Amino acid sequence: MTDIASTHRNLDALQLRRKTTIRVVVAALGPLLVLATGSAQPDSLYRESLEAAGIMLIVVGILGRTWCTLYIGGRKARTLVADGPYSVSRNPLYLFAFVAAAGLGAQSGSLIVASLFVVGAYAIFVPVVRHEEIALGALFGAEFHAYRKRVPRFLPRLSQWQDAPILMIDPKHYRQTALDGLILLAFVPAFYAAEWVRTLVPGLPILHLP
């Protein structure tokens, strides 16, 4: 019982560390938003299309994460969830976070910046996933190891889809995930603010990226 309680505490601490890391990375992105932008003109069809596609990716990421929360809703350390999105991917929440990160980066008007956002999200989440897998292996043993062999870590294997007959929803976790998604959308105006800063300081060394 003590080992299980310790594993739960470790998972909670890991999630707190992940959120702290994300806040630090987001704060560090400020200079990047100001100093790097897409090489296409702000009113060009290419740039407007890329930004519109980015908004769509953000919305897909938010909806996907809230959908996943319907299935897992704070039960990660109590039950091995293997239904719904978790029947085709072991980490669909993080997968949709990559999608949203690409959408955020696309608001810069640069595919390179969008790719950097995805790489940054991957660099943050993969160590977290590895530690979570160790903890889940300790909690669920052979059941988790069989699940890990059957279901891919990120990219979904759709042929394995298996839904849950009944969902027990945790309103607190669902609301928190939805709120996190709205915070993602709140970052979109930051790109317009960065453009405004560039017009105020014309001597800035701007990096124009494709």
DONUSE-975445 format. One line per field, with one value per residue: residue number from 1; residue in three letters; x, y, z of N, C-alpha, C, O in turn. Coordinates in steps of 0.1 Angstrom, whole numbers. Layout:
BEGIN
pos <- [NUM:...];
code <- [ALA:...];
npx <- [X:...];
npy <- [Y:...];
npz <- [Z:...];
capx <- [X:...];
capy <- [Y:...];
capz <- [Z:...];
cpx <- [X:...];
cpy <- [Y:...];
cpz <- [Z:...];
opx <- [X:...];
opy <- [Y:...];
opz <- [Z:...];
***
This chain:
BEGIN
pos <- [1:2:3:4:5:6:7:8:9:10:11:12:13:14:15:16:17:18:19:20:21:22:23:24:25:26:27:28:29:30:31:32:33:34:35:36:37:38:39:40:41:42:43:44:45:46:47:48:49:50:51:52:53:54:55:56:57:58:59:60:61:62:63:64:65:66:67:68:69:70:71:72:73:74:75:76:77:78:79:80:81:82:83:84:85:86:87:88:89:90:91:92:93:94:95:96:97:98:99:100:101:102:103:104:105:106:107:108:109:110:111:112:113:114:115:116:117:118:119:120:121:122:123:124:125:126:127:128:129:130:131:132:133:134:135:136:137:138:139:140:141:142:143:144:145:146:147:148:149:150:151:152:153:154:155:156:157:158:159:160:161:162:163:164:165:166:167:168:169:170:171:172:173:174:175:176:177:178:179:180:181:182:183:184:185:186:187:188:189:190:191:192:193:194:195:196:197:198:199:200:201:202:203:204:205:206:207:208:209:210];
code <- [MET:THR:ASP:ILE:ALA:SER:THR:HIS:ARG:ASN:LEU:ASP:ALA:LEU:GLN:LEU:ARG:ARG:LYS:THR:THR:ILE:ARG:VAL:VAL:VAL:ALA:ALA:LEU:GLY:PRO:LEU:LEU:VAL:LEU:ALA:THR:GLY:SER:ALA:GLN:PRO:ASP:SER:LEU:TYR:ARG:GLU:SER:LEU:GLU:ALA:ALA:GLY:ILE:MET:LEU:ILE:VAL:VAL:GLY:ILE:LEU:GLY:ARG:THR:TRP:CYS:THR:LEU:TYR:ILE:GLY:GLY:ARG:LYS:ALA:ARG:THR:LEU:VAL:ALA:ASP:GLY:PRO:TYR:SER:VAL:SER:ARG:ASN:PRO:LEU:TYR:LEU:PHE:ALA:PHE:VAL:ALA:ALA:ALA:GLY:LEU:GLY:ALA:GLN:SER:GLY:SER:LEU:ILE:VAL:ALA:SER:LEU:PHE:VAL:VAL:GLY:ALA:TYR:ALA:ILE:PHE:VAL:PRO:VAL:VAL:ARG:HIS:GLU:GLU:ILE:ALA:LEU:GLY:ALA:LEU:PHE:GLY:ALA:GLU:PHE:HIS:ALA:TYR:ARG:LYS:ARG:VAL:PRO:ARG:PHE:LEU:PRO:ARG:LEU:SER:GLN:TRP:GLN:ASP:ALA:PRO:ILE:LEU:MET:ILE:ASP:PRO:LYS:HIS:TYR:ARG:GLN:THR:ALA:LEU:ASP:GLY:LEU:ILE:LEU:LEU:ALA:PHE:VAL:PRO:ALA:PHE:TYR:ALA:ALA:GLU:TRP:VAL:ARG:THR:LEU:VAL:PRO:GLY:LEU:PRO:ILE:LEU:HIS:LEU:PRO];
npx <- [8:20:39:22:9:32:39:16:20:44:36:18:37:52:35:31:56:58:39:51:74:63:53:76:88:70:72:97:94:85:106:111:87:87:111:112:95:71:82:66:43:22:-5:-7:-20:-9:1:-22:-37:-21:-22:-49:-53:-37:-53:-74:-61:-55:-80:-88:-69:-77:-104:-98:-83:-101:-120:-105:-102:-127:-126:-104:-101:-87:-82:-59:-38:-52:-69:-62:-67:-80:-97:-117:-100:-77:-75:-63:-41:-15:-10:-30:-38:-14:-7:-27:-19:4:-7:-21:1:14:-5:-4:22:20:7:26:31:49:62:84:87:63:70:91:77:63:84:94:73:73:98:93:72:79:100:83:63:79:86:60:53:70:60:33:38:47:24:4:16:19:-4:-2:21:14:-5:11:26:7:-5:3:27:23:13:-18:-33:-57:-72:-75:-95:-116:-144:-158:-185:-198:-192:-175:-175:-152:-159:-143:-117:-123:-133:-109:-92:-106:-104:-76:-74:-87:-69:-48:-59:-59:-33:-31:-36:-11:7:-2:3:31:37:29:48:71:66:68:94:115:141:147:164:150:141:133:114:106];
npy <- [-12:12:16:19:43:60:59:72:97:104:105:126:147:146:155:181:192:190:210:232:234:238:264:278:274:286:313:318:318:343:362:349:350:377:382:364:355:347:345:353:379:396:399:381:353:328:331:339:316:297:306:304:276:270:279:261:237:242:243:216:203:212:203:176:170:175:156:132:135:128:101:94:112:118:93:80:70:51:34:13:28:18:22:38:67:58:32:31:47:53:77:98:124:139:136:152:176:180:186:209:226:228:242:266:275:279:303:322:325:309:278:266:277:266:239:239:245:221:203:213:208:180:175:183:166:139:129:130:112:88:85:83:59:41:44:35:9:-1:1:-14:-36:-67:-63:-36:-38:-56:-40:-19:-32:-37:-13:17:43:70:77:69:36:29:6:-8:2:5:10:24:10:25:57:72:103:128:158:179:175:175:202:215:207:218:245:248:245:268:287:282:292:318:325:332:359:369:367:386:408:406:413:440:450:447:467:489:490:494:488:463:430:411:378:362:336:307];
npz <- [0:8:-12:-35:-28:-28:-55:-66:-55:-68:-95:-93:-86:-109:-128:-119:-122:-150:-157:-147:-162:-188:-184:-180:-205:-222:-214:-222:-249:-257:-267:-291:-305:-311:-326:-347:-377:-403:-437:-457:-468:-445:-454:-474:-494:-488:-462:-447:-451:-438:-412:-407:-410:-388:-366:-369:-362:-336:-324:-330:-314:-288:-286:-290:-267:-246:-252:-248:-220:-211:-210:-194:-172:-146:-137:-142:-125:-111:-125:-153:-182:-212:-232:-258:-271:-259:-266:-290:-289:-266:-254:-260:-251:-251:-277:-290:-279:-293:-317:-312:-305:-330:-343:-329:-334:-361:-362:-365:-391:-403:-413:-403:-377:-367:-367:-349:-326:-323:-320:-296:-278:-280:-268:-242:-234:-238:-219:-197:-203:-204:-177:-166:-177:-164:-138:-142:-149:-126:-110:-124:-135:-152:-168:-177:-192:-212:-225:-233:-253:-271:-279:-296:-287:-294:-322:-335:-338:-356:-362:-339:-324:-296:-278:-248:-228:-209:-195:-168:-157:-147:-135:-125:-136:-163:-166:-160:-181:-203:-197:-198:-226:-235:-226:-243:-267:-260:-264:-291:-297:-289:-310:-327:-311:-311:-337:-336:-318:-334:-353:-338:-331:-353:-358:-350:-351:-372:-379:-408:-416:-436];
capx <- [0:29:45:12:8:44:37:7:27:54:29:14:48:56:25:34:69:55:32:61:83:56:52:89:91:61:78:109:90:83:115:110:76:90:122:110:82:71:88:55:37:11:-18:-7:-29:-2:2:-35:-41:-14:-27:-63:-51:-33:-65:-82:-53:-56:-94:-88:-62:-85:-115:-93:-79:-113:-126:-97:-105:-140:-123:-94:-106:-81:-81:-47:-31:-62:-74:-56:-77:-76:-109:-118:-88:-66:-74:-55:-28:-13:-10:-37:-38:-2:-8:-35:-11:13:-15:-23:14:16:-14:1:34:15:2:37:32:61:62:96:83:53:77:98:67:60:96:95:63:78:109:88:63:85:105:72:57:87:84:47:52:76:50:22:42:48:11:-4:24:17:-15:3:31:7:-11:22:30:-4:-10:15:29:16:5:-29:-35:-72:-79:-77:-105:-125:-151:-163:-199:-202:-181:-176:-168:-148:-162:-132:-106:-129:-133:-95:-87:-112:-98:-63:-76:-90:-56:-41:-65:-55:-20:-31:-34:3:14:-5:11:45:37:28:61:80:63:72:109:119:155:149:169:139:145:122:115:96];
capy <- [0:24:17:25:57:67:60:82:110:106:109:140:156:147:164:195:196:193:222:243:234:244:278:284:274:297:326:319:320:357:368:342:356:391:382:354:356:341:354:357:391:393:398:372:342:317:334:338:302:290:310:298:262:269:280:248:227:245:238:202:200:215:193:162:168:174:143:122:136:121:87:92:120:117:79:74:62:43:24:13:31:12:23:50:71:51:19:33:55:53:91:107:137:145:137:164:187:183:192:223:233:231:253:279:279:284:317:331:325:302:264:263:280:256:227:241:244:207:197:218:201:167:175:184:155:125:125:128:99:77:84:78:44:34:44:27:-5:-5:0:-24:-48:-74:-57:-25:-43:-61:-28:-12:-39:-37:1:26:53:82:76:59:24:30:-7:-14:10:-2:20:20:10:36:66:79:116:136:172:188:173:180:216:220:205:228:258:248:247:282:294:280:301:331:328:336:374:372:368:399:417:406:421:454:454:449:479:500:490:490:484:449:421:401:366:358:321:301];
capz <- [0:8:-26:-43:-24:-32:-69:-68:-52:-78:-106:-91:-87:-123:-136:-115:-129:-164:-159:-144:-174:-198:-181:-183:-220:-228:-211:-231:-263:-260:-277:-304:-312:-316:-335:-358:-383:-416:-447:-465:-464:-436:-460:-485:-493:-482:-448:-441:-451:-428:-399:-406:-407:-374:-358:-370:-355:-321:-321:-330:-302:-276:-286:-288:-253:-237:-255:-240:-206:-208:-208:-184:-161:-133:-133:-148:-115:-104:-134:-166:-192:-225:-241:-266:-277:-253:-272:-303:-286:-251:-249:-270:-246:-255:-292:-293:-275:-304:-328:-308:-306:-344:-347:-323:-341:-374:-362:-368:-405:-407:-411:-394:-363:-363:-365:-337:-315:-321:-314:-282:-271:-279:-259:-229:-230:-239:-206:-188:-207:-199:-162:-163:-180:-153:-127:-145:-149:-111:-105:-130:-138:-165:-175:-184:-202:-224:-231:-240:-265:-281:-283:-299:-277:-298:-334:-333:-346:-356:-363:-326:-316:-287:-270:-234:-228:-199:-190:-155:-160:-135:-139:-122:-146:-176:-167:-161:-195:-212:-194:-204:-240:-237:-224:-256:-277:-256:-269:-305:-298:-286:-322:-333:-303:-315:-350:-332:-313:-345:-360:-329:-330:-367:-359:-345:-361:-375:-387:-416:-419:-445];
cpx <- [9:35:35:10:19:43:28:13:37:47:24:25:53:48:28:46:67:49:42:70:76:55:65:92:82:66:90:106:87:92:114:99:79:101:121:96:83:76:77:49:25:-3:-18:-16:-22:-2:-12:-40:-34:-19:-41:-62:-46:-44:-73:-74:-55:-70:-94:-81:-70:-96:-110:-89:-91:-120:-118:-100:-118:-137:-114:-97:-100:-79:-68:-39:-40:-67:-65:-66:-72:-88:-108:-105:-76:-65:-65:-42:-27:-13:-17:-38:-26:-1:-16:-28:-1:6:-17:-11:17:8:-9:13:30:10:13:38:43:60:73:93:72:60:85:89:64:72:97:85:67:89:104:80:70:91:94:65:66:86:71:46:59:67:38:25:43:34:3:3:22:6:-11:13:25:0:-1:26:19:-7:2:15:21:7:-5:-29:-50:-79:-81:-88:-114:-131:-155:-178:-205:-190:-185:-168:-165:-149:-150:-121:-111:-128:-118:-89:-93:-106:-84:-63:-79:-78:-48:-46:-61:-41:-20:-29:-19:11:11:2:25:47:37:41:71:78:68:87:114:133:158:155:159:144:132:124:104:85];
cpy <- [13:26:23:40:65:69:71:96:114:111:123:150:157:156:179:200:198:206:234:245:241:259:285:285:285:311:329:321:334:363:362:348:369:390:373:355:350:351:359:370:388:392:389:360:330:319:333:324:294:293:304:283:260:270:267:237:230:240:223:197:201:205:179:160:167:161:132:123:129:107:85:100:118:103:72:65:52:31:25:15:27:13:36:54:63:36:19:40:55:67:100:122:145:146:149:176:191:190:207:232:237:242:267:284:285:298:327:333:318:287:259:266:270:243:228:240:229:200:201:210:186:165:176:172:141:121:122:115:87:75:78:63:36:32:35:12:-10:-7:-12:-36:-54:-68:-45:-29:-49:-50:-21:-18:-38:-23:10:37:66:80:65:48:22:16:-13:-7:1:8:15:20:22:44:73:92:123:151:181:187:178:195:222:218:215:241:259:251:262:291:293:290:316:335:334:351:378:374:381:410:418:414:436:458:456:462:491:501:486:485:470:440:409:390:361:344:316:294];
cpz <- [0:-5:-35:-41:-29:-47:-73:-66:-63:-91:-105:-92:-101:-131:-132:-121:-143:-166:-157:-156:-186:-196:-184:-198:-227:-226:-220:-245:-267:-270:-291:-312:-318:-327:-347:-363:-397:-426:-457:-460:-455:-443:-472:-483:-486:-466:-441:-441:-440:-414:-397:-403:-393:-364:-357:-361:-340:-317:-320:-317:-289:-275:-284:-273:-244:-240:-247:-225:-202:-204:-195:-171:-147:-128:-137:-138:-107:-112:-147:-177:-205:-234:-248:-272:-271:-258:-285:-301:-271:-246:-258:-265:-251:-270:-296:-289:-286:-315:-325:-309:-320:-348:-341:-331:-355:-374:-365:-383:-411:-403:-402:-380:-358:-359:-352:-324:-312:-315:-299:-273:-269:-268:-244:-225:-230:-226:-196:-191:-202:-184:-158:-166:-170:-141:-129:-145:-135:-106:-111:-136:-152:-174:-183:-195:-214:-232:-239:-253:-276:-287:-285:-288:-281:-310:-333:-343:-346:-356:-350:-317:-308:-277:-257:-234:-219:-195:-177:-156:-147:-139:-136:-132:-160:-177:-168:-175:-204:-209:-199:-220:-243:-235:-237:-266:-273:-261:-283:-306:-296:-299:-329:-324:-307:-328:-346:-327:-324:-353:-351:-329:-343:-368:-354:-355:-363:-383:-395:-421:-428:-438];
opx <- [6:36:39:9:18:47:30:11:38:52:24:23:58:52:27:47:73:52:41:73:82:56:65:97:87:66:92:114:87:88:116:100:74:100:129:86:94:75:80:49:18:-11:-27:-19:-29:-6:-13:-47:-40:-20:-44:-69:-49:-44:-77:-81:-55:-71:-100:-85:-70:-99:-116:-92:-91:-126:-125:-100:-119:-144:-115:-95:-107:-75:-67:-34:-35:-70:-62:-73:-61:-88:-101:-98:-65:-56:-61:-33:-37:-16:-11:-38:-27:4:-11:-30:1:11:-16:-11:22:12:-10:13:37:10:11:45:47:56:72:96:73:56:86:93:63:70:101:88:65:89:110:82:66:89:95:62:60:86:69:40:54:65:34:17:40:32:-4:-3:23:7:-14:13:30:0:-3:30:22:-11:11:5:15:-5:-2:-26:-56:-90:-89:-89:-120:-124:-156:-184:-216:-179:-196:-156:-173:-141:-147:-116:-103:-124:-116:-82:-86:-104:-80:-55:-73:-76:-41:-38:-59:-38:-10:-22:-15:20:19:6:32:57:44:45:79:88:72:92:117:136:169:151:160:151:122:133:93:76];
opy <- [22:38:32:48:77:79:79:105:125:120:131:161:168:164:188:212:208:214:244:256:249:267:296:295:292:319:340:326:337:369:369:349:373:398:374:355:347:363:369:372:378:384:389:356:324:310:327:320:286:285:300:278:250:262:263:229:220:234:218:187:192:199:171:149:159:155:123:112:125:101:76:94:116:100:60:55:46:20:36:6:30:5:45:45:62:29:9:39:57:69:110:131:157:156:156:187:202:199:215:243:248:251:277:296:294:305:339:342:319:283:250:257:265:236:218:235:225:192:192:206:180:156:170:167:133:109:113:107:77:63:70:55:25:22:27:3:-21:-15:-19:-46:-47:-68:-44:-23:-47:-50:-16:-12:-38:-22:10:41:72:81:54:49:16:15:-23:-9:-8:14:3:30:27:39:78:91:124:156:190:197:183:200:231:227:220:249:269:258:267:301:303:297:324:347:340:356:389:382:387:420:428:421:444:470:465:468:502:512:474:478:465:440:399:392:357:340:322:289];
opz <- [-7:-9:-43:-50:-34:-52:-82:-74:-67:-98:-115:-98:-105:-139:-140:-126:-149:-175:-163:-160:-193:-206:-190:-203:-236:-235:-224:-253:-279:-280:-301:-324:-329:-337:-356:-356:-402:-425:-463:-447:-458:-438:-480:-472:-477:-459:-430:-431:-434:-406:-385:-394:-386:-354:-347:-355:-332:-306:-311:-311:-281:-265:-276:-268:-234:-230:-241:-219:-190:-196:-188:-160:-138:-117:-135:-141:-98:-107:-152:-181:-210:-244:-245:-278:-278:-254:-290:-309:-264:-234:-264:-273:-255:-276:-306:-295:-288:-322:-333:-313:-323:-355:-348:-334:-360:-385:-368:-388:-422:-392:-394:-371:-347:-350:-344:-314:-301:-306:-291:-262:-258:-261:-235:-213:-222:-222:-188:-181:-197:-180:-149:-159:-167:-135:-121:-142:-132:-97:-103:-140:-162:-186:-195:-206:-225:-244:-250:-262:-288:-298:-276:-282:-273:-309:-330:-355:-338:-352:-349:-305:-313:-270:-254:-240:-222:-193:-175:-156:-138:-147:-145:-137:-168:-187:-175:-179:-213:-219:-205:-225:-253:-242:-241:-273:-282:-261:-288:-314:-300:-300:-335:-330:-307:-330:-352:-329:-323:-358:-357:-327:-345:-378:-354:-367:-356:-393:-389:-427:-427:-444];
***
